[in-house]
Amino acid sequence: MSAHTPGPWTFKKSGSQEWQIDAPNGDPTIGYSTWECMAICYGSDDFREHGKSVGEANARLIAAAPDLLAALVAMNALAKGPSAGVTQAQKREAIAAAESAIAKATGVV
């Protein structure tokens, strides 16, 4: 796969207009046991409430990136594979992973 820090990634509010993206399991490729503050998403001081909701949505989407990628890779493998060899259980597993990643990205459960 790619060389990005493995998931899961999380986000938390770290200021009035700021959300911090973390990788609590770290990144073994560079020897980190935890990775705090991989990125920061900011809201907008000019548009306070709307800026907050957009900043949080951006942080949520970034934190879900590893899950979204994994779900897409699984769906792609199923779509490219022989349809006769795909079981209903494999389909359900791929769909569940995709739905979970979408929920994490959107905050809609």
Beta strands, then each sheet from edge to edge (+ up, - down):
strand 1: 10-15
strand 2: 18-23
strand 3: 35-42
sheet 1: 1+ 2- 3+
end
